[in-house]
Amino acid sequence: MNVLKSLFLILLFISSQPSLSQLRIEITGGAEDPINIAVVPIDWKLELPQEEYLHEIIKTDLESFGEFKVLPPKGMLSFPSTEEEVFYRDWRLLNVDYLVVGHANRSEIEGELKISYFIFDIARERVIHKAIMSGSIKSLRRVAHKMSDKIYKKIQGIPGIFSTRLAYIDKPSADDKNFNLRISDIDGFNGVSLFSSPQPIMSPNWSPLGDKVAYVSFEEGSSRIFIQTISTGTRSGIKLEKGINSSPNWSPKGDKLAAVLSKEGNPDIFLYDLKKEIWGQITEHFGIDTEPDWSPDGKSLLFTSNRSGSPQIYQVNVRSKRVKRLTFEGTYNARARYSPDGKSIVFVHRRDGVFHIATQKIRSGKVRILTDTFLDESPTISPNGNVVIYATKRKDEDILAGITIDGKTKFILPSLRGEVREPAWSPILD
């Protein structure tokens, strides 16, 4: 496919697509005791009508992973918009744990609004957070996601992930014969195709700033790693080596890519210096080394290798190149990803002939299986470490599914466009 033509089509597609939901989260098993919260409709003090309602977006966000139960407006006794209008007794009667109220006004900046909002702890009868959120009137959904992030952090103590995005691969279908690299908000809205090709696309991976995606494309007849800037659609292939060029993974500083090359014969882990445009070899073994992932501190890499006779997870120190085996339970462990704190890994684990998503503490080696479905693969961890999304099967259909790290909430993300694979979670975005 001609690169200039591809770029034109990408930009045209991005600029013309409505804000539609291509993926949708469907809870299949929620927490037994969710947090009860009320989000009062924001008092809209602008003359322009709301195209989207902030409280509805926030409700959807907070209920996405089954941790919250949001009281609908029809069940409320009053509709306060300021701190002075809140009567704690009313909300205790409704068994509400937390309350969110606020009002929206036009900003001094043309085309923008500002939302003053408050988060209340009903049991303690106090405000736990108050702030002003500013943003474009045309970007209410993004503003609402940012509010949801803050609400989640103030109540749960870890960052919210409702402003994050998901990259994934669409498989060819009856409606579209191409492979598509797509990104969307985590709720499925604002989905766009970054790149489309009749040849396979694989292994999307976000840059640390979330402004670029690296991936593998076979458009030239063999595998090559490309980097694409999301805001402009511009893309370029990195230095091509003979044989396999696959599994790109950004370093935490964004200055290097770990990847798999077979230019020396067997697939090994290499590092690509993005500034110097040179490759450096990290592992060297007669076995197959693949699927690298950087540790959060940038000192180590996880990888899958069959050097012991079956696929297992190893860790290599980037500087010393010392290799350590991490998994010993079971005859198949692969596609490991570090948790954001670097203390655990999430990976594909086979038990009794079935592929599951599992976690393991690096220090203790203790393994815990998270999923109970069939042929689970390609796990990606949310940047707050609380949720895992992975590829799986529903009947004969390839879909995405997810589970909270405590195993309490399960959900699926069926696509309106057909079958999807290889999810990759963005970092927390500003």
C-alpha positions in Angstrom: 0.0 0.0 0.0 1.4 3.4 -1.0 2.5 5.2 2.2 1.3 8.7 1.1 -2.1 7.3 0.0 -2.3 5.4 3.3 -1.6 8.5 5.3 -4.2 10.5 3.4 -6.8 7.9 4.1 -5.9 7.7 7.8 -6.2 11.5 8.2 -9.5 11.5 6.3 -10.9 8.7 8.4 -9.8 10.3 11.7 -11.3 13.7 10.8 -14.6 12.3 9.5 -15.5 9.7 12.1 -18.2 10.5 14.7 -17.7 9.7 18.4 -19.1 6.2 18.3 -18.6 3.3 20.6 -16.9 0.4 18.8 -16.2 -1.6 22.0 -18.6 -1.7 24.9 -18.0 -3.0 28.4 -20.5 -5.6 29.6 -20.1 -6.7 33.2 -20.4 -10.5 33.5 -19.6 -10.7 37.2 -19.4 -7.8 39.7 -18.1 -7.2 43.2 -20.5 -8.5 45.9 -20.3 -5.2 47.9 -19.8 -2.3 45.5 -19.4 1.3 46.8 -22.7 3.2 46.7 -22.2 6.7 45.2 -24.6 9.3 43.9 -23.6 11.6 41.1 -26.1 14.5 40.9 -26.7 15.9 37.5 -24.4 18.9 37.0 -26.2 22.2 37.2 -25.7 23.5 33.7 -25.5 27.3 33.8 -24.6 27.8 30.1 -27.0 29.0 27.5 -26.0 26.2 25.1 -27.7 22.8 25.5 -25.7 19.8 26.7 -24.9 17.5 23.8 -23.8 14.9 26.4 -24.7 14.7 30.1 -21.7 14.7 32.4 -23.3 12.7 35.2 -24.3 9.9 32.7 -20.7 9.6 31.5 -19.4 9.6 35.0 -21.9 6.9 36.0 -20.8 4.7 33.1 -17.2 5.2 34.0 -17.5 4.3 37.7 -19.7 1.3 37.0 -17.4 0.0 34.2 -15.5 -2.4 36.4 -18.2 -3.3 38.9 -16.6 -1.5 41.8 -19.3 1.2 42.2 -23.1 1.3 42.1 -24.3 4.7 41.1 -27.7 6.0 42.3 -29.9 7.1 39.4 -31.4 10.7 39.5 -34.9 9.3 39.8 -33.9 7.8 43.2 -32.6 11.1 44.6 -34.4 13.2 47.2 -32.8 16.5 46.1 -30.4 17.9 43.4 -27.8 20.0 45.2 -25.1 21.7 43.1 -23.1 23.4 45.9 -21.6 22.5 49.3 -24.2 24.5 51.1 -27.1 22.7 49.5 -26.1 19.2 50.7 -28.0 17.6 53.6 -26.2 14.5 54.8 -29.2 13.0 56.4 -31.0 12.7 53.0 -28.2 10.8 51.5 -27.7 8.5 54.5 -31.4 7.5 54.1 -30.5 6.4 50.5 -27.6 4.3 51.8 -25.1 6.5 49.8 -21.5 6.3 50.8 -20.2 9.1 48.6 -21.8 12.0 46.8 -20.7 14.2 43.8 -22.3 17.5 43.0 -21.3 20.5 40.9 -22.2 23.2 38.5 -20.9 24.3 35.1 -20.3 27.8 33.9 -18.8 29.4 30.8 -15.1 30.0 31.1 -13.4 33.3 30.4 -11.7 31.5 27.5 -13.8 31.4 24.4 -15.3 27.9 23.7 -14.4 26.5 27.1 -16.3 25.8 30.3 -15.3 25.3 33.9 -17.0 22.9 36.3 -16.9 23.4 40.0 -17.5 20.1 41.8 -17.4 18.5 45.2 -16.9 15.0 46.5 -18.5 14.2 49.9 -17.9 11.4 52.3 -21.5 10.9 53.7 -20.6 8.8 56.7 -18.0 11.3 57.9 -20.1 14.3 56.8 -17.2 16.1 55.1 -15.9 17.2 51.7 -13.0 15.1 50.7 -12.3 16.9 47.5 -13.3 20.1 45.7 -11.9 21.4 42.4 -12.5 23.2 39.2 -12.2 21.3 36.0 -11.8 23.2 32.7 -12.1 22.1 29.2 -13.6 22.6 25.8 -17.3 22.6 25.5 -16.9 20.2 22.5 -14.9 17.8 24.7 -17.4 17.1 27.4 -16.7 13.3 27.3 -13.0 13.9 28.0 -13.8 16.4 30.8 -16.2 13.8 32.4 -13.5 11.1 32.2 -11.1 13.4 34.0 -13.6 14.0 36.7 -14.2 10.2 37.0 -10.4 9.7 37.3 -10.3 12.2 40.2 -13.4 10.7 41.9 -11.9 7.2 41.7 -8.6 8.3 43.1 -10.1 10.1 46.1 -12.2 7.2 47.0 -10.0 4.2 46.0 -6.6 5.7 46.6 -5.2 4.8 43.2 -5.3 6.7 39.9 -8.5 6.4 37.7 -8.1 4.9 34.2 -11.2 6.4 32.5 -9.1 8.8 30.4 -6.9 6.0 29.1 -7.1 4.5 25.7 -6.9 1.0 24.2 -5.2 -0.1 21.1 -6.2 -3.4 19.4 -6.3 -5.2 16.1 -9.4 -5.8 14.0 -9.3 -9.0 12.0 -10.6 -9.1 8.4 -14.4 -9.6 8.2 -17.1 -9.7 5.5 -17.4 -5.9 5.8 -13.7 -5.1 5.8 -11.1 -7.4 4.2 -8.2 -5.5 5.9 -6.5 -5.8 9.2 -6.9 -2.6 11.2 -4.9 -1.1 14.0 -7.5 0.8 16.1 -7.4 2.9 19.2 -10.4 4.0 21.3 -11.2 5.5 24.7 -11.5 2.7 27.3 -15.3 3.0 27.1 -15.1 2.3 23.4 -15.9 5.8 22.2 -13.7 8.0 19.9 -12.5 4.9 18.0 -10.3 5.5 15.0 -8.3 3.3 12.6 -4.6 4.3 12.8 -3.5 2.0 10.0 -5.2 -0.5 7.6 -3.6 -3.2 5.5 -4.6 -6.4 3.7 -1.5 -7.9 5.3 -1.3 -8.8 9.1 -0.7 -6.2 11.7 0.5 -7.3 15.1 1.9 -6.3 18.6 0.8 -2.7 19.2 2.6 -1.0 22.1 2.2 2.5 23.4 5.0 5.0 24.0 5.4 6.2 27.6 3.7 9.6 26.8 0.9 7.9 24.9 1.6 10.0 21.8 2.9 7.1 19.6 2.3 3.5 18.9 4.8 0.9 17.7 3.6 -2.2 15.9 4.5 -4.9 13.4 3.2 -4.8 9.8 3.7 -7.3 7.0 2.8 -4.8 4.3 6.3 -5.2 2.7 6.0 -9.0 2.5 7.8 -9.7 5.8 7.6 -8.4 9.3 8.8 -4.8 10.0 8.4 -2.6 13.1 6.7 0.8 12.5 6.2 3.8 14.8 3.2 6.0 14.2 2.3 9.4 15.7 -1.3 9.4 16.8 -2.1 13.1 16.4 -0.8 13.3 12.8 -0.9 9.8 11.5 2.7 10.0 10.3 4.5 6.7 10.4 8.0 5.3 9.7 9.6 1.9 9.7 12.6 1.5 12.0 15.9 -0.1 10.8 15.0 -3.4 9.1 17.1 -6.5 9.8 17.0 -9.8 8.0 14.6 -12.4 9.4 12.1 -11.7 12.1 11.5 -8.1 13.3 8.7 -8.3 15.9 7.3 -7.6 19.4 8.3 -3.9 19.9 8.1 -2.7 23.5 8.9 0.9 24.5 11.4 1.6 27.3 10.0 3.7 30.2 12.0 6.8 29.1 10.9 6.3 25.5 14.4 6.3 24.1 14.6 2.7 23.2 12.6 -0.2 21.9 13.0 -3.8 23.0 12.2 -6.2 20.2 12.8 -9.7 18.7 15.2 -10.2 15.8 16.4 -13.3 14.2 19.2 -11.8 12.2 21.8 -14.0 14.0 19.7 -17.1 13.3 17.6 -17.8 16.4 15.1 -15.2 17.7 16.7 -13.2 20.4 16.0 -10.0 22.4 17.5 -6.8 21.0 17.3 -3.1 21.9 16.9 -0.4 19.3 18.3 3.1 20.2 15.8 5.4 18.6 18.3 8.4 18.6 21.3 6.5 17.3 19.2 4.2 15.1 21.2 1.1 16.0 20.4 -2.4 17.4 22.2 -4.0 20.4 21.8 -7.6 21.3 20.6 -8.5 24.9 20.1 -12.3 24.8 22.0 -14.9 22.9 20.8 -18.5 23.1 20.0 -21.4 20.8 16.4 -21.4 22.1 13.6 -19.0 21.0 13.5 -15.7 23.1 10.5 -13.5 22.4 7.8 -11.2 23.8 9.9 -8.6 25.8 8.5 -6.2 28.3 10.3 -3.5 30.2 10.3 -3.2 34.0 9.0 0.1 35.3 12.5 1.2 36.4 14.0 0.3 33.0 16.6 -2.0 34.5 15.2 -5.3 33.4 13.2 -7.1 30.7 10.8 -10.0 30.9 10.8 -12.4 28.0 9.4 -15.8 27.0 11.9 -18.5 26.1 11.9 -22.3 25.4 15.5 -22.6 26.5 14.5 -25.0 29.3 12.5 -27.2 26.9 9.1 -25.5 27.3 7.9 -21.9 27.2 8.7 -20.1 30.4 9.2 -16.5 31.7 12.6 -15.1 32.2 14.0 -11.8 33.4 17.2 -10.3 32.0 19.2 -7.4 33.5 19.7 -4.9 30.6 23.1 -3.8 31.7 24.7 -7.1 32.9 22.6 -9.3 30.6 22.3 -11.8 33.4 19.2 -14.0 32.9 17.0 -15.4 35.7 14.1 -17.8 35.2 10.9 -16.7 37.0 8.2 -19.3 36.3 8.5 -23.0 37.3 4.8 -24.0 37.8 3.4 -25.7 34.7 4.8 -26.5 31.3 3.6 -23.4 29.5 4.0 -19.8 30.6 4.3 -16.9 28.1 3.5 -13.3 27.2 4.4 -11.8 30.6 3.8 -8.2 31.5 5.0 -6.3 34.6 2.6 -4.7 37.0 3.1 -0.9 37.3 4.9 -1.3 40.6 7.2 -4.0 39.2 6.4 -6.4 42.0 4.3 -8.8 40.0 3.8 -10.2 36.5 0.7 -11.1 34.6 1.0 -13.8 31.9 -0.6 -16.7 30.0 -0.5 -19.9 32.0 -1.6 -23.3 30.9 -3.2 -25.7 33.4 -5.0 -28.9 32.5 -4.7 -28.1 28.8 -6.5 -24.8 29.2 -4.9 -21.3 28.7 -5.6 -18.9 31.6 -4.4 -15.4 32.6 -2.4 -15.6 35.8 -0.4 -13.4 38.1 2.8 -14.2 40.0 4.6 -12.3 42.7 8.2 -12.0 41.5 9.8 -12.3 45.0 7.7 -15.3 46.3 6.9 -17.0 43.0 3.3 -17.5 44.1 1.0 -18.0 41.1 -2.7 -17.1 41.1 -5.0 -17.9 38.2 -7.4 -15.0 37.3 -9.6 -16.3 34.5 -11.6 -19.4 33.9 -12.3 -19.1 30.2 -10.6 -20.9 27.3 -7.6 -19.8 25.1 -7.0 -16.6 27.0 -4.0 -14.7 25.7 -2.3 -11.3 25.2 -2.9 -9.7 28.7 -2.4 -6.0 29.1 -2.5 -4.3 32.5 -4.1 -1.0 33.3 -1.7 1.8 34.3 -3.0 1.8 37.8 -2.4 -2.0 38.1 -6.0 -2.8 39.0 -7.5 -4.3 35.8 -6.3 -6.8 33.1 -7.7 -6.9 29.6 -6.9 -9.9 27.4 -8.0 -11.7 24.2 -10.2 -14.7 24.5 -12.9 -16.7 22.7 -16.7 -16.5 23.0 -18.0 -19.5 21.1 -15.9 -19.2 17.9 -15.5 -15.4 18.0 -12.3 -13.6 19.0 -13.2 -10.9 21.6 -11.6 -8.9 24.4 -12.4 -9.6 28.0 -11.2 -8.2 31.4 -11.0 -8.9 35.1 -10.0 -6.8 38.1 -6.7 -7.9 39.6 -8.6 -9.1 42.8 -10.8 -11.3 40.6 -14.0 -9.8 41.9 -15.2 -8.2 38.6 -15.3 -9.8 35.2 -16.4 -8.2 31.9 -16.3 -8.6 28.2 -15.7 -6.0 25.4 -17.4 -7.2 22.3 -16.7 -5.2 19.2 -19.4 -3.8 16.8 -16.9 -4.3 13.9 -16.2 -8.0 14.3 -13.4 -10.0 15.8 -10.5 -8.2 17.7 -7.2 -9.3 19.2 -4.0 -8.1 20.9 -5.2 -5.3 23.3 -2.6 -2.8 24.5 -3.5 -0.3 27.3 -2.2 3.2 27.1 -0.4 5.0 29.9 -2.3 7.5 32.0 -2.8 10.5 29.6 -2.6 14.2 30.5 
